[in-house]
Amino acid sequence: MEASPQQQIVNDTNPLVCTNHFESEKLSNQNKNEVLVGSVKRKDYICTLLDGDLTAMSAYHHFNNENSPLFFKNYKEYFGTLHTVVYLPKDLSIIIGVGGNSKPLILSLKEYMDGKAVLPKVIKGSIFE
């Protein structure tokens, strides 16, 4: 799905990859060049990951690793990775971490609903530039 204040367009060419730029012909004129180059590079990198044996945990590490092309520390420019979340809808669980290189925390909504797990009140991490 691509959305601007003027229009929304459904784009289902690759539902596994989200970008920070418009790809449809109708909205591509709204892309900003400084955002477009980095966003396209990130999308291309993610698409190479999809060709391999990507597990949920390896996806988490690709996004959460501070040396990854998907992780950003440009916090003074209001552009940085604050947290990483991988959603696992089939198991009703998530993998989450705050900041970079953080130990993944796995939370199961199913176990919580079955009374077998307690969700944390706080998730801590460190964010440094």
DRENTOR-37053 format. One record per residue (C-alpha): residue in three letters; x, y, z. Coordinates in nm, 4 decimals, always signed. Example, Ala and Ser with C-alpha at 12.3 -4.5 7.8 and 13.67 -1.06 7.14 Angstrom:
<atoms>
@resn->ALA, X->+1.2300, Y->-0.4500, Z->+0.7800
@resn->SER, X->+1.3670, Y->-0.1060, Z->+0.7140
</atoms>
This chain:
<atoms>
@resn->MET, X->+0.0000, Y->+0.0000, Z->+0.0000
@resn->GLU, X->+0.1301, Y->+0.3440, Z->-0.0883
@resn->ALA, X->-0.0376, Y->+0.6409, Z->+0.0710
@resn->SER, X->-0.0080, Y->+1.0147, Z->+0.0323
@resn->PRO, X->-0.2523, Y->+1.2800, Z->+0.1493
@resn->GLN, X->-0.3893, Y->+1.2904, Z->-0.2066
@resn->GLN, X->-0.4105, Y->+0.9234, Z->-0.2957
@resn->GLN, X->-0.3751, Y->+0.5629, Z->-0.1789
@resn->ILE, X->-0.2544, Y->+0.2895, Z->-0.4131
@resn->VAL, X->-0.2406, Y->-0.0846, Z->-0.3456
@resn->ASN, X->+0.0923, Y->-0.2272, Z->-0.4608
@resn->ASP, X->+0.1187, Y->-0.6026, Z->-0.4100
@resn->THR, X->+0.4283, Y->-0.6781, Z->-0.6188
@resn->ASN, X->+0.6235, Y->-0.7806, Z->-0.3079
@resn->PRO, X->+0.4213, Y->-0.7637, Z->+0.0149
@resn->LEU, X->+0.7205, Y->-0.8742, Z->+0.2242
@resn->VAL, X->+0.9190, Y->-0.5547, Z->+0.1658
@resn->CYS, X->+0.8215, Y->-0.2052, Z->+0.2792
@resn->THR, X->+1.0031, Y->+0.1054, Z->+0.1593
@resn->ASN, X->+1.0252, Y->+0.4745, Z->+0.2421
@resn->HIS, X->+0.9652, Y->+0.5762, Z->-0.1161
@resn->PHE, X->+0.6798, Y->+0.5587, Z->-0.3630
@resn->GLU, X->+0.7134, Y->+0.2992, Z->-0.6383
@resn->SER, X->+0.3893, Y->+0.3515, Z->-0.8292
@resn->GLU, X->+0.3905, Y->+0.5726, Z->-1.1380
@resn->LYS, X->+0.1152, Y->+0.7919, Z->-0.9949
@resn->LEU, X->+0.3003, Y->+0.8758, Z->-0.6709
@resn->SER, X->+0.6688, Y->+0.8478, Z->-0.7688
@resn->ASN, X->+0.6810, Y->+1.2215, Z->-0.8491
@resn->GLN, X->+0.6419, Y->+1.2853, Z->-0.4729
@resn->ASN, X->+0.9728, Y->+1.1122, Z->-0.3880
@resn->LYS, X->+1.2498, Y->+1.3289, Z->-0.2464
@resn->ASN, X->+1.5888, Y->+1.2514, Z->-0.4025
@resn->GLU, X->+1.7723, Y->+1.2446, Z->-0.0675
@resn->VAL, X->+1.5302, Y->+0.9806, Z->+0.0636
@resn->LEU, X->+1.4960, Y->+0.7859, Z->-0.2611
@resn->VAL, X->+1.8579, Y->+0.6706, Z->-0.3007
@resn->GLY, X->+1.8907, Y->+0.5274, Z->+0.0509
@resn->SER, X->+1.5451, Y->+0.3728, Z->+0.0463
@resn->VAL, X->+1.6092, Y->+0.1962, Z->-0.2863
@resn->LYS, X->+1.9437, Y->+0.0624, Z->-0.1550
@resn->ARG, X->+1.7727, Y->-0.0732, Z->+0.1578
@resn->LYS, X->+1.4979, Y->-0.2372, Z->-0.0499
@resn->ASP, X->+1.7541, Y->-0.3974, Z->-0.2818
@resn->TYR, X->+1.9458, Y->-0.5323, Z->+0.0197
@resn->ILE, X->+1.6294, Y->-0.6754, Z->+0.1754
@resn->CYS, X->+1.5345, Y->-0.8409, Z->-0.1551
@resn->THR, X->+1.8737, Y->-1.0206, Z->-0.1599
@resn->LEU, X->+1.7929, Y->-1.1573, Z->+0.1874
@resn->LEU, X->+1.4643, Y->-1.3022, Z->+0.0609
@resn->ASP, X->+1.6545, Y->-1.5191, Z->-0.1864
@resn->GLY, X->+1.8274, Y->-1.7062, Z->+0.0990
@resn->ASP, X->+1.7101, Y->-1.9111, Z->+0.3944
@resn->LEU, X->+1.5853, Y->-1.6182, Z->+0.5980
@resn->THR, X->+1.4433, Y->-1.7162, Z->+0.9364
@resn->ALA, X->+1.2584, Y->-1.4794, Z->+1.1656
@resn->MET, X->+1.5587, Y->-1.4631, Z->+1.3977
@resn->SER, X->+1.8081, Y->-1.4005, Z->+1.1166
@resn->ALA, X->+1.5789, Y->-1.1243, Z->+0.9859
@resn->TYR, X->+1.5810, Y->-0.9711, Z->+1.3331
@resn->HIS, X->+1.9611, Y->-0.9721, Z->+1.3401
@resn->HIS, X->+1.9874, Y->-0.8217, Z->+0.9887
@resn->PHE, X->+1.7731, Y->-0.5283, Z->+1.1001
@resn->ASN, X->+1.9124, Y->-0.4940, Z->+1.4533
@resn->ASN, X->+2.2853, Y->-0.5258, Z->+1.3822
@resn->GLU, X->+2.4438, Y->-0.1799, Z->+1.4089
@resn->ASN, X->+2.6773, Y->-0.2662, Z->+1.1170
@resn->SER, X->+2.3886, Y->-0.3604, Z->+0.8867
@resn->PRO, X->+2.2896, Y->-0.1337, Z->+0.5962
@resn->LEU, X->+1.9393, Y->-0.1466, Z->+0.7486
@resn->PHE, X->+2.0409, Y->+0.0081, Z->+1.0829
@resn->PHE, X->+2.0756, Y->+0.3856, Z->+1.1205
@resn->LYS, X->+2.2154, Y->+0.6074, Z->+1.3954
@resn->ASN, X->+2.1354, Y->+0.9498, Z->+1.2507
@resn->TYR, X->+1.9420, Y->+1.0462, Z->+1.5630
@resn->LYS, X->+2.0353, Y->+1.4170, Z->+1.5458
@resn->GLU, X->+1.8638, Y->+1.4253, Z->+1.2060
@resn->TYR, X->+1.5629, Y->+1.2392, Z->+1.3524
@resn->PHE, X->+1.6467, Y->+0.9342, Z->+1.1395
@resn->GLY, X->+1.7603, Y->+0.6343, Z->+1.3380
@resn->THR, X->+1.6661, Y->+0.2831, Z->+1.4381
@resn->LEU, X->+1.4932, Y->+0.2927, Z->+1.7750
@resn->HIS, X->+1.3652, Y->-0.0633, Z->+1.7879
@resn->THR, X->+1.3418, Y->-0.3793, Z->+1.5808
@resn->VAL, X->+1.0277, Y->-0.5927, Z->+1.5676
@resn->VAL, X->+0.9657, Y->-0.9113, Z->+1.3696
@resn->TYR, X->+0.6039, Y->-1.0262, Z->+1.3630
@resn->LEU, X->+0.5218, Y->-1.3976, Z->+1.3437
@resn->PRO, X->+0.1461, Y->-1.4071, Z->+1.2761
@resn->LYS, X->+0.1265, Y->-1.7873, Z->+1.2453
@resn->ASP, X->+0.2625, Y->-1.8371, Z->+1.6001
@resn->LEU, X->+0.1033, Y->-1.5181, Z->+1.7355
@resn->SER, X->+0.4421, Y->-1.3983, Z->+1.8578
@resn->ILE, X->+0.6968, Y->-1.1229, Z->+1.8063
@resn->ILE, X->+1.0707, Y->-1.0808, Z->+1.8356
@resn->ILE, X->+1.1596, Y->-0.7362, Z->+1.9703
@resn->GLY, X->+1.4648, Y->-0.5382, Z->+2.0741
@resn->VAL, X->+1.5322, Y->-0.1750, Z->+2.1673
@resn->GLY, X->+1.8427, Y->-0.0102, Z->+2.0241
@resn->GLY, X->+2.1153, Y->-0.1819, Z->+1.8256
@resn->ASN, X->+2.2781, Y->-0.5184, Z->+1.8808
@resn->SER, X->+2.0172, Y->-0.5901, Z->+2.1460
@resn->LYS, X->+1.9372, Y->-0.9351, Z->+2.2758
@resn->PRO, X->+1.6085, Y->-1.0386, Z->+2.1131
@resn->LEU, X->+1.3076, Y->-1.0767, Z->+2.3387
@resn->ILE, X->+1.0444, Y->-1.3231, Z->+2.2167
@resn->LEU, X->+0.6867, Y->-1.2587, Z->+2.3268
@resn->SER, X->+0.4039, Y->-1.5020, Z->+2.2583
@resn->LEU, X->+0.0515, Y->-1.3649, Z->+2.2462
@resn->LYS, X->-0.0793, Y->-1.7233, Z->+2.2344
@resn->GLU, X->+0.1023, Y->-1.8184, Z->+2.5577
@resn->TYR, X->-0.0212, Y->-1.4955, Z->+2.7168
@resn->MET, X->-0.3815, Y->-1.5671, Z->+2.6134
@resn->ASP, X->-0.3487, Y->-1.9254, Z->+2.7445
@resn->GLY, X->-0.2268, Y->-1.7893, Z->+3.0804
@resn->LYS, X->+0.1197, Y->-1.9428, Z->+3.0340
@resn->ALA, X->+0.3139, Y->-1.6180, Z->+3.0002
@resn->VAL, X->+0.3247, Y->-1.2712, Z->+3.1514
@resn->LEU, X->+0.4049, Y->-0.9798, Z->+2.9246
@resn->PRO, X->+0.6773, Y->-0.7436, Z->+3.0447
@resn->LYS, X->+0.5731, Y->-0.4012, Z->+3.1706
@resn->VAL, X->+0.8962, Y->-0.2475, Z->+3.0360
@resn->ILE, X->+1.1373, Y->-0.3393, Z->+2.7570
@resn->LYS, X->+1.4788, Y->-0.1768, Z->+2.8009
@resn->GLY, X->+1.7563, Y->-0.1086, Z->+2.5554
@resn->SER, X->+2.0243, Y->+0.1464, Z->+2.4697
@resn->ILE, X->+2.0278, Y->+0.3977, Z->+2.1881
@resn->PHE, X->+2.3600, Y->+0.5679, Z->+2.1162
@resn->GLU, X->+2.4846, Y->+0.7802, Z->+1.8324
</atoms>
